Amino acid sequence: MFLDLDYQRWDEQLKSDIAAGKLDNLAQEALTEFEAGHYRAI
């Protein structure tokens, strides 16, 4: 039960951070690296 609450809070924080644009730089960096061919299949 505690883990469910923890996961719920994590999801809410993540949604809030995404909406606020806090992850935009990380997303752009990841796309740039991918487009440059800097990745490996898993």
mmCIF entry with sequence, helices, sheets and N, C-alpha, C, O atoms, coordinates in Angstrom:
data_MODEL
# 
_entry.id   MODEL 
# 
_entity.id                         1 
_entity.type                       polymer 
_entity.pdbx_number_of_molecules   1 
# 
_entity_poly.entity_id                      1 
_entity_poly.type                           'polypeptide(L)' 
_entity_poly.nstd_linkage                   no 
_entity_poly.nstd_monomer                   no 
_entity_poly.pdbx_seq_one_letter_code       MFLDLDYQRWDEQLKSDIAAGKLDNLAQEALTEFEAGHYRAI 
_entity_poly.pdbx_seq_one_letter_code_can   MFLDLDYQRWDEQLKSDIAAGKLDNLAQEALTEFEAGHYRAI 
_entity_poly.pdbx_strand_id                 A 
# 
loop_
_entity_poly_seq.entity_id 
_entity_poly_seq.num 
_entity_poly_seq.mon_id 
_entity_poly_seq.hetero 
1 1  MET n 
1 2  PHE n 
1 3  LEU n 
1 4  ASP n 
1 5  LEU n 
1 6  ASP n 
1 7  TYR n 
1 8  GLN n 
1 9  ARG n 
1 10 TRP n 
1 11 ASP n 
1 12 GLU n 
1 13 GLN n 
1 14 LEU n 
1 15 LYS n 
1 16 SER n 
1 17 ASP n 
1 18 ILE n 
1 19 ALA n 
1 20 ALA n 
1 21 GLY n 
1 22 LYS n 
1 23 LEU n 
1 24 ASP n 
1 25 ASN n 
1 26 LEU n 
1 27 ALA n 
1 28 GLN n 
1 29 GLU n 
1 30 ALA n 
1 31 LEU n 
1 32 THR n 
1 33 GLU n 
1 34 PHE n 
1 35 GLU n 
1 36 ALA n 
1 37 GLY n 
1 38 HIS n 
1 39 TYR n 
1 40 ARG n 
1 41 ALA n 
1 42 ILE n 
# 
_struct_asym.id          A 
_struct_asym.entity_id   1 
# 
loop_
_struct_conf.conf_type_id 
_struct_conf.id 
_struct_conf.pdbx_PDB_helix_id 
_struct_conf.beg_label_comp_id 
_struct_conf.beg_label_asym_id 
_struct_conf.beg_label_seq_id 
_struct_conf.pdbx_beg_PDB_ins_code 
_struct_conf.end_label_comp_id 
_struct_conf.end_label_asym_id 
_struct_conf.end_label_seq_id 
_struct_conf.pdbx_end_PDB_ins_code 
_struct_conf.beg_auth_comp_id 
_struct_conf.beg_auth_asym_id 
_struct_conf.beg_auth_seq_id 
_struct_conf.end_auth_comp_id 
_struct_conf.end_auth_asym_id 
_struct_conf.end_auth_seq_id 
_struct_conf.pdbx_PDB_helix_class 
_struct_conf.details 
_struct_conf.pdbx_PDB_helix_length 
HELX_P HELX_P1 AA1 PHE A 2  ? ALA A 19 ? PHE A 2  ALA A 19 1 ? 18 
HELX_P HELX_P2 AA2 ASP A 24 ? GLU A 35 ? ASP A 24 GLU A 35 1 ? 12 
# 
_struct_conf_type.id          HELX_P 
_struct_conf_type.criteria    ? 
_struct_conf_type.reference   ? 
# 
loop_
_atom_site.group_PDB 
_atom_site.id 
_atom_site.type_symbol 
_atom_site.label_atom_id 
_atom_site.label_alt_id 
_atom_site.label_comp_id 
_atom_site.label_asym_id 
_atom_site.label_entity_id 
_atom_site.label_seq_id 
_atom_site.pdbx_PDB_ins_code 
_atom_site.Cartn_x 
_atom_site.Cartn_y 
_atom_site.Cartn_z 
_atom_site.occupancy 
_atom_site.B_iso_or_equiv 
_atom_site.pdbx_formal_charge 
_atom_site.auth_seq_id 
_atom_site.auth_comp_id 
_atom_site.auth_asym_id 
_atom_site.auth_atom_id 
_atom_site.pdbx_PDB_model_num 
ATOM 1   N N  . MET A 1 1  ? 0.821  -1.185 0.000   1.00 0.00 ? 1  MET A N  1 
ATOM 2   C CA . MET A 1 1  ? 0.000  0.000  0.000   1.00 0.00 ? 1  MET A CA 1 
ATOM 3   C C  . MET A 1 1  ? 0.874  1.262  0.000   1.00 0.00 ? 1  MET A C  1 
ATOM 4   O O  . MET A 1 1  ? 0.583  2.222  -0.714  1.00 0.00 ? 1  MET A O  1 
ATOM 5   N N  . PHE A 1 2  ? 1.941  1.256  0.800   1.00 0.00 ? 2  PHE A N  1 
ATOM 6   C CA . PHE A 1 2  ? 2.830  2.411  0.820   1.00 0.00 ? 2  PHE A CA 1 
ATOM 7   C C  . PHE A 1 2  ? 3.478  2.616  -0.539  1.00 0.00 ? 2  PHE A C  1 
ATOM 8   O O  . PHE A 1 2  ? 3.623  3.749  -1.000  1.00 0.00 ? 2  PHE A O  1 
ATOM 9   N N  . LEU A 1 3  ? 3.870  1.511  -1.185  1.00 0.00 ? 3  LEU A N  1 
ATOM 10  C CA . LEU A 1 3  ? 4.500  1.628  -2.504  1.00 0.00 ? 3  LEU A CA 1 
ATOM 11  C C  . LEU A 1 3  ? 3.543  2.223  -3.523  1.00 0.00 ? 3  LEU A C  1 
ATOM 12  O O  . LEU A 1 3  ? 3.964  2.991  -4.389  1.00 0.00 ? 3  LEU A O  1 
ATOM 13  N N  . ASP A 1 4  ? 2.265  1.885  -3.436  1.00 0.00 ? 4  ASP A N  1 
ATOM 14  C CA . ASP A 1 4  ? 1.282  2.457  -4.356  1.00 0.00 ? 4  ASP A CA 1 
ATOM 15  C C  . ASP A 1 4  ? 1.226  3.969  -4.220  1.00 0.00 ? 4  ASP A C  1 
ATOM 16  O O  . ASP A 1 4  ? 1.167  4.686  -5.219  1.00 0.00 ? 4  ASP A O  1 
ATOM 17  N N  . LEU A 1 5  ? 1.244  4.447  -2.998  1.00 0.00 ? 5  LEU A N  1 
ATOM 18  C CA . LEU A 1 5  ? 1.223  5.892  -2.759  1.00 0.00 ? 5  LEU A CA 1 
ATOM 19  C C  . LEU A 1 5  ? 2.499  6.533  -3.281  1.00 0.00 ? 5  LEU A C  1 
ATOM 20  O O  . LEU A 1 5  ? 2.465  7.607  -3.882  1.00 0.00 ? 5  LEU A O  1 
ATOM 21  N N  . ASP A 1 6  ? 3.622  5.870  -3.047  1.00 0.00 ? 6  ASP A N  1 
ATOM 22  C CA . ASP A 1 6  ? 4.902  6.376  -3.528  1.00 0.00 ? 6  ASP A CA 1 
ATOM 23  C C  . ASP A 1 6  ? 4.906  6.466  -5.056  1.00 0.00 ? 6  ASP A C  1 
ATOM 24  O O  . ASP A 1 6  ? 5.342  7.470  -5.618  1.00 0.00 ? 6  ASP A O  1 
ATOM 25  N N  . TYR A 1 7  ? 4.423  5.425  -5.722  1.00 0.00 ? 7  TYR A N  1 
ATOM 26  C CA . TYR A 1 7  ? 4.353  5.424  -7.186  1.00 0.00 ? 7  TYR A CA 1 
ATOM 27  C C  . TYR A 1 7  ? 3.413  6.510  -7.686  1.00 0.00 ? 7  TYR A C  1 
ATOM 28  O O  . TYR A 1 7  ? 3.692  7.165  -8.690  1.00 0.00 ? 7  TYR A O  1 
ATOM 29  N N  . GLN A 1 8  ? 2.306  6.700  -6.988  1.00 0.00 ? 8  GLN A N  1 
ATOM 30  C CA . GLN A 1 8  ? 1.345  7.733  -7.385  1.00 0.00 ? 8  GLN A CA 1 
ATOM 31  C C  . GLN A 1 8  ? 1.984  9.123  -7.280  1.00 0.00 ? 8  GLN A C  1 
ATOM 32  O O  . GLN A 1 8  ? 1.826  9.951  -8.177  1.00 0.00 ? 8  GLN A O  1 
ATOM 33  N N  . ARG A 1 9  ? 2.695  9.369  -6.198  1.00 0.00 ? 9  ARG A N  1 
ATOM 34  C CA . ARG A 1 9  ? 3.358  10.666 -6.030  1.00 0.00 ? 9  ARG A CA 1 
ATOM 35  C C  . ARG A 1 9  ? 4.438  10.874 -7.087  1.00 0.00 ? 9  ARG A C  1 
ATOM 36  O O  . ARG A 1 9  ? 4.606  11.976 -7.608  1.00 0.00 ? 9  ARG A O  1 
ATOM 37  N N  . TRP A 1 10 ? 5.176  9.790  -7.401  1.00 0.00 ? 10 TRP A N  1 
ATOM 38  C CA . TRP A 1 10 ? 6.204  9.862  -8.437  1.00 0.00 ? 10 TRP A CA 1 
ATOM 39  C C  . TRP A 1 10 ? 5.566  10.252 -9.770  1.00 0.00 ? 10 TRP A C  1 
ATOM 40  O O  . TRP A 1 10 ? 6.063  11.140 -10.463 1.00 0.00 ? 10 TRP A O  1 
ATOM 41  N N  . ASP A 1 11 ? 4.460  9.583  -10.128 1.00 0.00 ? 11 ASP A N  1 
ATOM 42  C CA . ASP A 1 11 ? 3.773  9.879  -11.381 1.00 0.00 ? 11 ASP A CA 1 
ATOM 43  C C  . ASP A 1 11 ? 3.288  11.320 -11.429 1.00 0.00 ? 11 ASP A C  1 
ATOM 44  O O  . ASP A 1 11 ? 3.424  11.996 -12.449 1.00 0.00 ? 11 ASP A O  1 
ATOM 45  N N  . GLU A 1 12 ? 2.721  11.786 -10.322 1.00 0.00 ? 12 GLU A N  1 
ATOM 46  C CA . GLU A 1 12 ? 2.237  13.168 -10.278 1.00 0.00 ? 12 GLU A CA 1 
ATOM 47  C C  . GLU A 1 12 ? 3.383  14.165 -10.444 1.00 0.00 ? 12 GLU A C  1 
ATOM 48  O O  . GLU A 1 12 ? 3.243  15.160 -11.155 1.00 0.00 ? 12 GLU A O  1 
ATOM 49  N N  . GLN A 1 13 ? 4.505  13.902 -9.795  1.00 0.00 ? 13 GLN A N  1 
ATOM 50  C CA . GLN A 1 13 ? 5.653  14.798 -9.903  1.00 0.00 ? 13 GLN A CA 1 
ATOM 51  C C  . GLN A 1 13 ? 6.206  14.790 -11.319 1.00 0.00 ? 13 GLN A C  1 
ATOM 52  O O  . GLN A 1 13 ? 6.560  15.838 -11.859 1.00 0.00 ? 13 GLN A O  1 
ATOM 53  N N  . LEU A 1 14 ? 6.279  13.608 -11.919 1.00 0.00 ? 14 LEU A N  1 
ATOM 54  C CA . LEU A 1 14 ? 6.784  13.501 -13.284 1.00 0.00 ? 14 LEU A CA 1 
ATOM 55  C C  . LEU A 1 14 ? 5.879  14.257 -14.252 1.00 0.00 ? 14 LEU A C  1 
ATOM 56  O O  . LEU A 1 14 ? 6.371  14.988 -15.112 1.00 0.00 ? 14 LEU A O  1 
ATOM 57  N N  . LYS A 1 15 ? 4.583  14.093 -14.125 1.00 0.00 ? 15 LYS A N  1 
ATOM 58  C CA . LYS A 1 15 ? 3.634  14.818 -14.987 1.00 0.00 ? 15 LYS A CA 1 
ATOM 59  C C  . LYS A 1 15 ? 3.784  16.324 -14.815 1.00 0.00 ? 15 LYS A C  1 
ATOM 60  O O  . LYS A 1 15 ? 3.741  17.078 -15.788 1.00 0.00 ? 15 LYS A O  1 
ATOM 61  N N  . SER A 1 16 ? 3.960  16.753 -13.574 1.00 0.00 ? 16 SER A N  1 
ATOM 62  C CA . SER A 1 16 ? 4.131  18.172 -13.288 1.00 0.00 ? 16 SER A CA 1 
ATOM 63  C C  . SER A 1 16 ? 5.423  18.707 -13.916 1.00 0.00 ? 16 SER A C  1 
ATOM 64  O O  . SER A 1 16 ? 5.434  19.783 -14.515 1.00 0.00 ? 16 SER A O  1 
ATOM 65  N N  . ASP A 1 17 ? 6.492  17.951 -13.773 1.00 0.00 ? 17 ASP A N  1 
ATOM 66  C CA . ASP A 1 17 ? 7.774  18.367 -14.340 1.00 0.00 ? 17 ASP A CA 1 
ATOM 67  C C  . ASP A 1 17 ? 7.717  18.435 -15.864 1.00 0.00 ? 17 ASP A C  1 
ATOM 68  O O  . ASP A 1 17 ? 8.269  19.355 -16.468 1.00 0.00 ? 17 ASP A O  1 
ATOM 69  N N  . ILE A 1 18 ? 7.056  17.469 -16.481 1.00 0.00 ? 18 ILE A N  1 
ATOM 70  C CA . ILE A 1 18 ? 6.911  17.473 -17.940 1.00 0.00 ? 18 ILE A CA 1 
ATOM 71  C C  . ILE A 1 18 ? 6.116  18.699 -18.385 1.00 0.00 ? 18 ILE A C  1 
ATOM 72  O O  . ILE A 1 18 ? 6.509  19.398 -19.319 1.00 0.00 ? 18 ILE A O  1 
ATOM 73  N N  . ALA A 1 19 ? 5.002  18.951 -17.714 1.00 0.00 ? 19 ALA A N  1 
ATOM 74  C CA . ALA A 1 19 ? 4.152  20.093 -18.067 1.00 0.00 ? 19 ALA A CA 1 
ATOM 75  C C  . ALA A 1 19 ? 4.894  21.417 -17.898 1.00 0.00 ? 19 ALA A C  1 
ATOM 76  O O  . ALA A 1 19 ? 4.652  22.365 -18.645 1.00 0.00 ? 19 ALA A O  1 
ATOM 77  N N  . ALA A 1 20 ? 5.787  21.482 -16.927 1.00 0.00 ? 20 ALA A N  1 
ATOM 78  C CA . ALA A 1 20 ? 6.541  22.713 -16.663 1.00 0.00 ? 20 ALA A CA 1 
ATOM 79  C C  . ALA A 1 20 ? 7.759  22.853 -17.570 1.00 0.00 ? 20 ALA A C  1 
ATOM 80  O O  . ALA A 1 20 ? 8.462  23.863 -17.523 1.00 0.00 ? 20 ALA A O  1 
ATOM 81  N N  . GLY A 1 21 ? 8.009  21.831 -18.400 1.00 0.00 ? 21 GLY A N  1 
ATOM 82  C CA . GLY A 1 21 ? 9.135  21.906 -19.320 1.00 0.00 ? 21 GLY A CA 1 
ATOM 83  C C  . GLY A 1 21 ? 10.482 21.573 -18.692 1.00 0.00 ? 21 GLY A C  1 
ATOM 84  O O  . GLY A 1 21 ? 11.527 21.819 -19.294 1.00 0.00 ? 21 GLY A O  1 
ATOM 85  N N  . LYS A 1 22 ? 10.461 21.016 -17.488 1.00 0.00 ? 22 LYS A N  1 
ATOM 86  C CA . LYS A 1 22 ? 11.714 20.743 -16.784 1.00 0.00 ? 22 LYS A CA 1 
ATOM 87  C C  . LYS A 1 22 ? 12.542 19.627 -17.440 1.00 0.00 ? 22 LYS A C  1 
ATOM 88  O O  . LYS A 1 22 ? 13.739 19.509 -17.181 1.00 0.00 ? 22 LYS A O  1 
ATOM 89  N N  . LEU A 1 23 ? 11.916 18.831 -18.269 1.00 0.00 ? 23 LEU A N  1 
ATOM 90  C CA . LEU A 1 23 ? 12.628 17.723 -18.905 1.00 0.00 ? 23 LEU A CA 1 
ATOM 91  C C  . LEU A 1 23 ? 12.939 17.995 -20.376 1.00 0.00 ? 23 LEU A C  1 
ATOM 92  O O  . LEU A 1 23 ? 13.501 17.140 -21.062 1.00 0.00 ? 23 LEU A O  1 
ATOM 93  N N  . ASP A 1 24 ? 12.581 19.166 -20.853 1.00 0.00 ? 24 ASP A N  1 
ATOM 94  C CA . ASP A 1 24 ? 12.778 19.487 -22.270 1.00 0.00 ? 24 ASP A CA 1 
ATOM 95  C C  . ASP A 1 24 ? 14.243 19.398 -22.692 1.00 0.00 ? 24 ASP A C  1 
ATOM 96  O O  . ASP A 1 24 ? 14.550 18.860 -23.756 1.00 0.00 ? 24 ASP A O  1 
ATOM 97  N N  . ASN A 1 25 ? 15.141 19.920 -21.871 1.00 0.00 ? 25 ASN A N  1 
ATOM 98  C CA . ASN A 1 25 ? 16.566 19.882 -22.220 1.00 0.00 ? 25 ASN A CA 1 
ATOM 99  C C  . ASN A 1 25 ? 17.076 18.452 -22.306 1.00 0.00 ? 25 ASN A C  1 
ATOM 100 O O  . ASN A 1 25 ? 17.846 18.120 -23.208 1.00 0.00 ? 25 ASN A O  1 
ATOM 101 N N  . LEU A 1 26 ? 16.655 17.603 -21.375 1.00 0.00 ? 26 LEU A N  1 
ATOM 102 C CA . LEU A 1 26 ? 17.077 16.204 -21.409 1.00 0.00 ? 26 LEU A CA 1 
ATOM 103 C C  . LEU A 1 26 ? 16.528 15.493 -22.641 1.00 0.00 ? 26 LEU A C  1 
ATOM 104 O O  . LEU A 1 26 ? 17.233 14.707 -23.275 1.00 0.00 ? 26 LEU A O  1 
ATOM 105 N N  . ALA A 1 27 ? 15.285 15.765 -22.977 1.00 0.00 ? 27 ALA A N  1 
ATOM 106 C CA . ALA A 1 27 ? 14.679 15.148 -24.146 1.00 0.00 ? 27 ALA A CA 1 
ATOM 107 C C  . ALA A 1 27 ? 15.405 15.588 -25.417 1.00 0.00 ? 27 ALA A C  1 
ATOM 108 O O  . ALA A 1 27 ? 15.680 14.766 -26.291 1.00 0.00 ? 27 ALA A O  1 
ATOM 109 N N  . GLN A 1 28 ? 15.713 16.869 -25.521 1.00 0.00 ? 28 GLN A N  1 
ATOM 110 C CA . GLN A 1 28 ? 16.410 17.365 -26.699 1.00 0.00 ? 28 GLN A CA 1 
ATOM 111 C C  . GLN A 1 28 ? 17.802 16.768 -26.802 1.00 0.00 ? 28 GLN A C  1 
ATOM 112 O O  . GLN A 1 28 ? 18.247 16.413 -27.894 1.00 0.00 ? 28 GLN A O  1 
ATOM 113 N N  . GLU A 1 29 ? 18.488 16.655 -25.684 1.00 0.00 ? 29 GLU A N  1 
ATOM 114 C CA . GLU A 1 29 ? 19.815 16.051 -25.675 1.00 0.00 ? 29 GLU A CA 1 
ATOM 115 C C  . GLU A 1 29 ? 19.753 14.592 -26.138 1.00 0.00 ? 29 GLU A C  1 
ATOM 116 O O  . GLU A 1 29 ? 20.601 14.147 -26.912 1.00 0.00 ? 29 GLU A O  1 
ATOM 117 N N  . ALA A 1 30 ? 18.760 13.859 -25.668 1.00 0.00 ? 30 ALA A N  1 
ATOM 118 C CA . ALA A 1 30 ? 18.608 12.461 -26.060 1.00 0.00 ? 30 ALA A CA 1 
ATOM 119 C C  . ALA A 1 30 ? 18.312 12.343 -27.555 1.00 0.00 ? 30 ALA A C  1 
ATOM 120 O O  . ALA A 1 30 ? 18.869 11.473 -28.225 1.00 0.00 ? 30 ALA A O  1 
ATOM 121 N N  . LEU A 1 31 ? 17.452 13.198 -28.080 1.00 0.00 ? 31 LEU A N  1 
ATOM 122 C CA . LEU A 1 31 ? 17.140 13.170 -29.506 1.00 0.00 ? 31 LEU A CA 1 
ATOM 123 C C  . LEU A 1 31 ? 18.358 13.522 -30.349 1.00 0.00 ? 31 LEU A C  1 
ATOM 124 O O  . LEU A 1 31 ? 18.597 12.903 -31.386 1.00 0.00 ? 31 LEU A O  1 
ATOM 125 N N  . THR A 1 32 ? 19.119 14.498 -29.916 1.00 0.00 ? 32 THR A N  1 
ATOM 126 C CA . THR A 1 32 ? 20.329 14.898 -30.630 1.00 0.00 ? 32 THR A CA 1 
ATOM 127 C C  . THR A 1 32 ? 21.323 13.748 -30.682 1.00 0.00 ? 32 THR A C  1 
ATOM 128 O O  . THR A 1 32 ? 21.899 13.469 -31.734 1.00 0.00 ? 32 THR A O  1 
ATOM 129 N N  . GLU A 1 33 ? 21.528 13.081 -29.555 1.00 0.00 ? 33 GLU A N  1 
ATOM 130 C CA . GLU A 1 33 ? 22.447 11.936 -29.508 1.00 0.00 ? 33 GLU A CA 1 
ATOM 131 C C  . GLU A 1 33 ? 21.947 10.805 -30.406 1.00 0.00 ? 33 GLU A C  1 
ATOM 132 O O  . GLU A 1 33 ? 22.734 10.177 -31.114 1.00 0.00 ? 33 GLU A O  1 
ATOM 133 N N  . PHE A 1 34 ? 20.657 10.551 -30.376 1.00 0.00 ? 34 PHE A N  1 
ATOM 134 C CA . PHE A 1 34 ? 20.075 9.493  -31.209 1.00 0.00 ? 34 PHE A CA 1 
ATOM 135 C C  . PHE A 1 34 ? 20.257 9.805  -32.690 1.00 0.00 ? 34 PHE A C  1 
ATOM 136 O O  . PHE A 1 34 ? 20.690 8.953  -33.466 1.00 0.00 ? 34 PHE A O  1 
ATOM 137 N N  . GLU A 1 35 ? 19.926 11.026 -33.070 1.00 0.00 ? 35 GLU A N  1 
ATOM 138 C CA . GLU A 1 35 ? 20.038 11.426 -34.472 1.00 0.00 ? 35 GLU A CA 1 
ATOM 139 C C  . GLU A 1 35 ? 21.483 11.407 -34.954 1.00 0.00 ? 35 GLU A C  1 
ATOM 140 O O  . GLU A 1 35 ? 21.731 11.211 -36.144 1.00 0.00 ? 35 GLU A O  1 
ATOM 141 N N  . ALA A 1 36 ? 22.438 11.606 -34.051 1.00 0.00 ? 36 ALA A N  1 
ATOM 142 C CA . ALA A 1 36 ? 23.851 11.560 -34.399 1.00 0.00 ? 36 ALA A CA 1 
ATOM 143 C C  . ALA A 1 36 ? 24.378 10.113 -34.456 1.00 0.00 ? 36 ALA A C  1 
ATOM 144 O O  . ALA A 1 36 ? 25.543 9.877  -34.776 1.00 0.00 ? 36 ALA A O  1 
ATOM 145 N N  . GLY A 1 37 ? 23.500 9.158  -34.140 1.00 0.00 ? 37 GLY A N  1 
ATOM 146 C CA . GLY A 1 37 ? 23.885 7.754  -34.194 1.00 0.00 ? 37 GLY A CA 1 
ATOM 147 C C  . GLY A 1 37 ? 24.565 7.251  -32.925 1.00 0.00 ? 37 GLY A C  1 
ATOM 148 O O  . GLY A 1 37 ? 25.158 6.172  -32.920 1.00 0.00 ? 37 GLY A O  1 
ATOM 149 N N  . HIS A 1 38 ? 24.478 8.025  -31.864 1.00 0.00 ? 38 HIS A N  1 
ATOM 150 C CA . HIS A 1 38 ? 25.105 7.642  -30.597 1.00 0.00 ? 38 HIS A CA 1 
ATOM 151 C C  . HIS A 1 38 ? 24.120 6.860  -29.730 1.00 0.00 ? 38 HIS A C  1 
ATOM 152 O O  . HIS A 1 38 ? 23.604 7.365  -28.732 1.00 0.00 ? 38 HIS A O  1 
ATOM 153 N N  . TYR A 1 39 ? 23.880 5.639  -30.130 1.00 0.00 ? 39 TYR A N  1 
ATOM 154 C CA . TYR A 1 39 ? 22.983 4.773  -29.362 1.00 0.00 ? 39 TYR A CA 1 
ATOM 155 C C  . TYR A 1 39 ? 23.356 3.335  -29.663 1.00 0.00 ? 39 TYR A C  1 
ATOM 156 O O  . TYR A 1 39 ? 24.132 3.056  -30.577 1.00 0.00 ? 39 TYR A O  1 
ATOM 157 N N  . ARG A 1 40 ? 22.797 2.433  -28.887 1.00 0.00 ? 40 ARG A N  1 
ATOM 158 C CA . ARG A 1 40 ? 23.009 1.023  -29.140 1.00 0.00 ? 40 ARG A CA 1 
ATOM 159 C C  . ARG A 1 40 ? 21.702 0.288  -28.876 1.00 0.00 ? 40 ARG A C  1 
ATOM 160 O O  . ARG A 1 40 ? 20.933 0.658  -27.989 1.00 0.00 ? 40 ARG A O  1 
ATOM 161 N N  . ALA A 1 41 ? 21.469 -0.736 -29.642 1.00 0.00 ? 41 ALA A N  1 
ATOM 162 C CA . ALA A 1 41 ? 20.246 -1.521 -29.472 1.00 0.00 ? 41 ALA A CA 1 
ATOM 163 C C  . ALA A 1 41 ? 20.353 -2.333 -28.185 1.00 0.00 ? 41 ALA A C  1 
ATOM 164 O O  . ALA A 1 41 ? 21.424 -2.820 -27.820 1.00 0.00 ? 41 ALA A O  1 
ATOM 165 N N  . ILE A 1 42 ? 19.238 -2.462 -27.522 1.00 0.00 ? 42 ILE A N  1 
ATOM 166 C CA . ILE A 1 42 ? 19.238 -3.291 -26.308 1.00 0.00 ? 42 ILE A CA 1 
ATOM 167 C C  . ILE A 1 42 ? 18.274 -4.444 -26.468 1.00 0.00 ? 42 ILE A C  1 
ATOM 168 O O  . ILE A 1 42 ? 18.128 -5.258 -25.556 1.00 0.00 ? 42 ILE A O  1 
# 
